[in-house]
């Protein structure tokens, strides 16, 4: 058995586990670019409650990360993955059948409660040798980032054909497909080899991991970028349609080209920073690009400029996608060997707390200050994180 490459068993295991996460994330995130455009279709809808519906999954996902991981230690990984996907499927049905914004909020909360990320990461540790875990975590992280980006591209396209209820029913179908994949392709505990039995693990307390200064920077980073991401999808679609006269069914014509154009720059950044080993510097640069994006977006919103909004959206995705790729990778590298699961659990929790807070706060700000206020709030959030990152680096 080579110590320098993944075995066939390990490759199949990582591919199956990554695919399960991808299916769940597609169902969770496809509504983000379009949900605010359907606000009028739900009774009792307000900008604040739309923000709650967009971000509530982040709160429940953060709350259930640790309980699901602990339960999987006792009752097994596959049963908890199946339970999480079943809860996600139930939430999707409730949201699809709801005519009230409150029903959608309950459905989205259940979607988040069916969290399986911590369980999947723990199972990667079960199945993969220590020498190959960083590579496996990178594959899983890349799959998550790709799923998120793909969901933002597919959401507006599929919304044109299926509508918002159809997207929720599609999320249900993806959850069922994920359960089938867990049953068929994910190895059971009886198939796990003894590759990890002789490994010695460094024991690290959860407290020291969570409050490690280097990791706090990364936790705060993922919290910040996902807060402003949720805020963007609350404020941008409505403002863009108001200024441009676009039909909501044509929003994919904006998001897809902008996302693809942002990838070209992001991939170049990642390749250069990896080759030159300057990932920390790129992290700060991406933060500055995000800050510039929020300034351009707020200016375009206040001045009614469609060109500024589109350019700001492109800048946003350049910065966001770069950080979405960098932050998990750096976190995995910084995590102590004996606490990688704990670190990634905390990182995931911060990701979804950020999404929740972004939806709640942006909804409240939008009620009074509309899109311009939301973009300015997002700029302040990013500016604070850049200051923290600069001080930490020094």
N, C-alpha and C positions, 0 to 999 in steps of 0.2 A: 504494500500500500504506500503510494507516494505521499510524502508529507507536504509537497508543494502544489498539489492540485486536488480538486474535489473529485471524489469517487463518483461512479455512476449513481449509486444509491443516494449520495449526498446531493448531487445535482437534481435528481428527480424529486427529492424531498423539498429542497429549496424552491424549485419551480412550482410544485403543488401548493406549498404554503403561501408563496408570493401571489399565485393566481387567486387563491381564496380572498386575500386582502384586496386585490385589485377589483374583484367582482363587487365586494361590499362597498369600496370607496366610490366606484362608478355610480352605484345606486344612491349613495349619500350626497354626492356633490354635483350631480348633473342639474339639479334645480337651482343652484346658486346664481348662475348668470341671468335667469329668467323669472324667478319667483316674484320679485318685486313688481314685475309687469302684470302679474295676475292678481294684484291686491284687490281690485274691484270685484273679483269673482267670489270673494269670501265675505260672509256677513261679519259684522263687528270689527272689520279690518281697520287698523290705524298704522301709521308709520312705525310707531313703537312696537306694536304687536307683530308687524312684519319682521322687524329686527329680531324679536324674540324667536319667531318661527325659524328664521335663518340660522340663528346661533345657539338655540337651546340644546341641539345635539352635542355641542361642545361641552356643556356643563355635565350632562348625564354621562357622556363618554369619559370625561375626566374622573367623575365620581366612581365609576364602575371598573376602571382599569385595574386597580389593586385587588378588589374583591374577586374579580374573575381570575386574575393570575394566581391568587392564593387558593381558590377553589380548584383550579386545574392541578395544583400540586397534590391535592388530596384525592380528587376523583378522576383525574386524567385529562389530557389536553383535548382529545377529540370530542368527548362529551360536552365540554365547555364551549368548544368552537361551534358545535351543532346548536347548543342552547343559545349562544349569542346570535347566530344567524336566524334562528327561529324567532327570537324577540325582534330582530331587525325586520323580518318579513311581516310580523304582526303590526309593527309601527307603520310600515309602508302601506298596508291595507287600510288602516285607520285614516292615514293622511289622504289616500286616494278617494275614500268614501266620504270625506268631510266637506260640508258646505260652509262651515264656520271656521274662522281663523283659529279658534280655540281647539278645535279638533285636529287641525294641522299641527299645532304646537304639541299636542299630546302625541301625535304620530311621530313627529320629529324627535321628541324626547325619547320615545321608545327605540327609534332607530339608533340613537346614540347609546342608549343603555345596553344594546346588544353588542358590546365592544369585545373584540377578539384580538386586538393588536398585541397586548401583553402576553396573551396565551400563545400566539404564533411565534413571537420572539423567544419565549421560553422554550418552545418546542424546537426551534432552530438550535438552541443550546443543547437540547437533549440529543439531537440527531447528528450534529456536526462536530467534528474534532476541534479541539481548541485552536490548532494551527490554522484552521480554515474558517473560523467563525467571523473574523473581520471581513473576509471576502464575501461570505454568505450574507452578512448584515448589509454590505454594500449593495448586493443584488436585490435584497428585500427593499432597501431604501430607494433604489432606483425604480423599482416596480411601483412603489407608493407614489413617488413623484410623477412618474409617467401616467399613472391612473388619474391623479388629480388634474394634470394638464389635459388629458384626453377628455375627462368629464366636462371641463370648461368649454372644450371645442364641440363636443357632441350635444351638450345641453340645448343651446339655441337651435341647432339643426333638428333634433328630435322633437323639441317643443313645437316646431312648425307643423310637424306631422301628427304628434300624439296629444299635445296640450299638457297642462300641468298634471291633471289626473293620470294621463297616460304615462308620464314620467314616474309617478309614484308606483303605478302598477308594474312598470318595467323594473323598478327597484325591487319589488317583490319577486319578480322572475329571476333576477340576478342573485337574490338571497337563496332561492331554491336551487339554482345552479351551483352556488357555493356549497350548500349542504351535500349535494350529490358528489361534488369534488372531494369534500372531506371524507365521505364514506368510501369512495373508490380509489382516490389517488394518494391521500395522506397516509403515511405508514402508521400502523397501530403500535402500541407499546411492545407487543410481542415480536415486532420486526426490528426494534431498535437494537443495534449491535452494541457490543461492549466497548466501543471506541473511547468512551469517556471515563471508564471505570478506574483507570490508573492515573487520571489527571489530578494534580494538586491545585486547589483553588485558593486564591488569596481571600481571606475573610475580611470584609469591610463592612462597617456598620452603615445602616441606611441613613442615619443622621449625617455622617461625615460625607456620604456621597451626595445627598440632596443639597447640602450647604457648602460644598466645595466651590471655591471662588471661580475657578475656570469653568466649571459646569453651570454655575448660576448665570454666567454671561450667555451661554448657549440656550439654557432654559428660557431666559428672558427674551432672547432673540426669536425663538419659535413662537412664543406667546405674542410678541409684538407684531410679527409679520402676518400671523393669522388673524389678529384683531383687525388690522387695517385691510386685510383681504375681504373679510366679511363686511366691513364698512363700505368698501368699494362697490360690492355687489348690491348693497342697499341703495347707494346714491347714484352710481353711474348710469344704469340702464334708463331710469326715469328721466334724468337730466338730458341724456343724449337724445332720446326720442323727442323730448320737448324742443330741443334746439334744432335737430336735424330734420324732423318730420318723418323719420324712418317708421315703418310698421314694426311692431314688436316681433312679428314672425321673421323679420329680416335681420334680427340682431346677430345671427351667426355670421352674416357677411362682414360684420365688424370684428367680432371676437376671433374668428378663425385666422384671418390674415395677420392680425396683430400678434396673436400667440405664435404663429409660425415664424414671423419676422423676429420675435423676441428670442426664439430658440437659437437662431443663427448666432446672435451675439452671446447668449448664455453659454452655448457649447464652446465657443471660442475662449471665453473667460475661463471656464472650467479646465479646458485642455492646457491653457497657458499656465494657470496657477498650479496645476498638478505637476507639470514638467519643471517649473521653476521653484516648486515647494513654497508658494506664497499664498496659501489658502487664507491665512489670517488677514493679509492685506486685501485680498479680493473680497472678504467678508465685509470689511469697512467700505470698500468701494461700492459694493452692491447696496449697502445701507444708504450711502449718499445718493445713489441713483433713485432709490425709493423716495427719499426726501425730495429730490428734484421733481419726481413724478407728482407728488402730492401738491407741490407748489404750482406746477403747470395745470393740474386738474382744477385746483381751486380758482386759478386765474381764468381758465376757460369757462368754468361754471359761472363765475361772477360776470364775465364779459359776454357770455353767450357765444363762444367760439367753438365750432365743431372741430376745427383743425387742432386746436389746443387740447380738446378732450381726447381725440384719437392719439395724438402724440403723447399725452400724459399717460394714457392707457398702455401704450407700447413701453414707455419708460418703466411703468409700474411692473409689467410682467418681466422685463429684463432683470430688474432688481429682485423681484419676488422669486422667480424661478431659479436664479442663481443662488439665493439664500436657501431656498427649499432643497437644493441639491447639496449645498455645502454643510449646513448646520447638522443634519443627521450623521454625515460622514465624519465630521470633526468630533461629534459627541461620542460616536463609537470608538474612535481612536483615543479619546481622553478618558474613557471609562476604565476603572480598574478591572482586571480580569475576573475577579470573584464577584463583581457587582454589576456586570453589564446589563443583565435583565432589569435590575432595579433602576439603573440609570436610564435605560430606554423607556421604562414605564413612566418615570418622572418626566422625561422629555415629551412623551406622547400626551401625558396629562396636561402639561403646560400648553401644548399645541391646541388642544380642544378647549381649555379654559380661555385662551386667547380668542378663539372663534366665538365663544359664547359672549365674552365681555365686549368684543367688537360689535356684535349684533345688538346687544342691549344698549350700549352707550350711543352708538351711531343712530339707533332708532329714536332715542330721546333727543339727541342734538338735531336730527332732521326735522322733528316736529316744530322746532322753533327757528332754526337757521338754514334749513334745507341742505342741498348738496354741498354748497360752498363751505358751510360750517363743518360738515362731515369730513371733507378733504383736509381742512385746516386742523381738525382734531387728529386725523391720521398722521399729518406731518409732525405734529408735536410728539406723538407717540414714537415715531421713528427717530426724531431728533434726540429724545431722551435716551433711546437705546444706543444710538451712535456715540453719545457722550459716555455712556457706561462702557461701551466696547473700546473707545479710545483710552480711557483711564485704565481699564483692565490690561490692555496691550502694553501700556507704558510701564 
